[in-house]
Amino acid sequence: MTIQPLELGGLSSRVYGVLREALIGGLFSPGERIVMQDLAERLGVSVTPVREACLRLVSENGLEIRGGRNIMVPDLDLARYLEIRMIRMALEGMAAELAAVNATHDDVRRLADIQERFEQARHVRDATTAGTANREFHFGVYQLSRRELLVRQIETMWVSMGPILKVYHEEVSTDYLDADEHVNLISALAAHDGKAARHALLRDLERGGEGILRHLSMLQEARRALVQG
């Protein structure tokens, strides 16, 4: 995924869309500073729409202001991750359950194809392809809920989750490759079993989160030791 220049017209909202998509897609890392001048040059716009877009994302907790002026991607933080996961489980579990009502044979087959690409990428440690396929799979499920506002809220949570997932796919060692529960979710959708779909989705977030929790706990301990040092 790359950031491409924008055409003129409605620049602030369009820059916002690009930045939002980049955060969801894991283009930025936790703790990374957003250099607005550099980003403006890459997009072919002035700094003003970039600043406006960044401040909009700050209001949505996808970015934060430090030192009164620096725009940053939030750091990896255990408490923040746990809160994000709690909200995701509520929203995404609901979407998965609703999706089971609407899923067709073609929908299920398409999700199975995405899952196959995801598994292949994970096994060869292709973090970029794995991250893209994982997102495509999840939102392929959520779109089947036919609830636009619900999907929009889930996307907002993924703005905060995207940088964390980037670390997960690139750095976290885990035995769970997201295959089991994704497959269980596909089976639940095929059977139009909403409760089973919700359960598989929640188990996926729980099992995938185990590696993130270990990673964040170790970082927290390392920071504490450094302070006490």
N, C-alpha and C positions, 0 to 999 in steps of 0.2 A: 504494500500500500504506500502511495506517495501523495504528496500535496502538490496539486497542479494550480497554475494561475487561473484566476477567475475573470469572467467578463464583467463589464460594468453593469450596474443596476441592482438596487437592493443589496448593497455590499455588506452591510452589517449583519443582516440575517443570513446571508450566504456564507460569510466567513464563520459565523456561529455554527452553521450546519457542517462545514468542513472540519472545524475544530472538534465539535461534538462527535462526529464520526471517527476522527482520528483517536480521540480518547477511548471510545468504545472499542475500536479496533486494536488498541494496545500499541499505538504508534509512539506514545510518550511513556516514559518510565516514572515510577514513584519518585518524588523529590526533584524532578527535572524542572528547571526554570524555563518559562516561556519567554523567549527573546522576541518581543513584538516587532522590532525593526526587521529582524531577520525573517520572521514569518511574513511580514507585509511584503518584503521583496520577493519571497518565494511565491506568494499569491498574486503579485502584480498589482497591489493596492497600496493606499496610504496607511499610516499607522492608526488613524482614527477608527475605521471599522474593525480593525483587529482589537484595539483596546475595548471597544464597545462589546464585541463578542466575548472577550475574556471576562469582562465584568458580569456579563449575563451568566456565564458558566460559573463564576464565583458565587452568584446568588443561588445557583442550583447545587452548590457544594462539589462541583466537579473540579474546580480550581480554587486556589486560595491566595490571599494577599499577605505577603510577609514584609516586614520592615517598612510598611507604609506605601511601598511602590512595586515590589517584585511580585510578579504573578508566577505561582508555582503549582505543579502537580502535587497533591498531598503526599506526604511520606507514607511508607509502609507502617501501619500502626495496628496493633492487635485489637484494641477497643473499637477502632473505626471499622475494621474488617468484620468483627462480630456483629456490629449493628447493621452493616450493609447486608450481611448474609441473612440476618433475621428478617429484614424487610423483603429481601429477594425470595426467601422461602414462602412468605405469605403471598406475595404477588404472583410468583412464577408457579407455585403449587396450584393456585386458583386457575391460572391460564391453562395449565396442563389438564386439569380436570374438565374444563370447558371444551378444550380441544378434542377430547375423546368423543364428544357428542357429534362433532362435525367432520372428523377425519374420514376421508374416502380411501379406497384401495390405492388410488394413484398418489394420494398424499403420503400414505404409509410407505409406498415403494420409493418415493422421492427421498423421504427421510432415511430410509435404509441405505440408499446410495450415498447420501451425505455422510452417514455414519461410517460406511466402509472407507471413504476417503480420509475421514478423521483418524480412524484406527491405523491406517497405513502410515499416515504422517507421524503419529505418535510413536510408532514402533521404529521408525527411522530417525526419530528426534528432529523432525522438521517443524520447529516451533511456529514459524509463520503460517504454514499451511494448516497445522493443527488448530491454531487459534482461530483462523478464518473459518474452518470447517465446523468447529465447535460452536461458534456464534451462529453460523448458518443453520445448524441443527436446532439449537435452542429457539431461535426466533422463527424457524419454520414451524415449530410446535406452537409457539405463542400466537402466531398469526392465525392459527386455526381456531383460536378462541373466538374470533370475530368480534373482539372487543377493542376498539381502537384506543380508547382512553387507558385501558389496562396495559396494552402493549407500550403505549407512550410512557407510562410510569415505570415500566420495566426497563425501557431504554434509558431513562434517567438514572436508574440505579446502575446500569452498565457503564455509564459515563464514569462513575466512581470506581467500578469494578475492573474496567478495561486495563488500566496500568497494573493492577494486582495480578490479573490473569496473564499479563505479559511476563511477569516474574515467575508465575507458576509454570508456564509452558517452557520457559528458558532456563530456570535455575532450580526448581524444586524437584527433589528426588522423591518418587512415589511409586508404589506398586499398583496403584489404581489408575488405569488408563481410560477411565470413563466409559468403557465398553459395556460392562455388565448392566448398569442401570439405564444406559441409553437403549440397549436392546430390550430391556424390560419395559421401558417407556413405549417403544415402538409396538411391542406386543399388546400393551394395554390400549393403545390407540386403535390398533386393528380390531380389538375385541369391544371397542366402545365402552371400556371400563374406566370411568372417571376416577374412582377412588384409587384404583391400581396405578393410573397415570400420575396422579398427585404423589402417591407414595414413591414411585420410581424417581420422579423428579426431585423430591426431597432427599431421598437417599443419595442421589447423584451429587447434590450440593453438599451433603454431609461428608460423603466419602472423598470427594474431590477436595473438600476443605481441610481434611486431616493433614495433608502435606503442607498446606498454607499455614495452618495453625502451628505446626512444628517449626516451620521456617520463621514465622513471626515471633514465636516464643524464644527461639535462639537469638534472634536479633535484639529482642527486648533485654534478655539476660546479658548479652554482650555490651549493650549501651549502659546498663546498670553497673556492670563491672568497670567500664571505662570511667564513669562518673565517680565511682568510689575509689578507683585507681590509685 
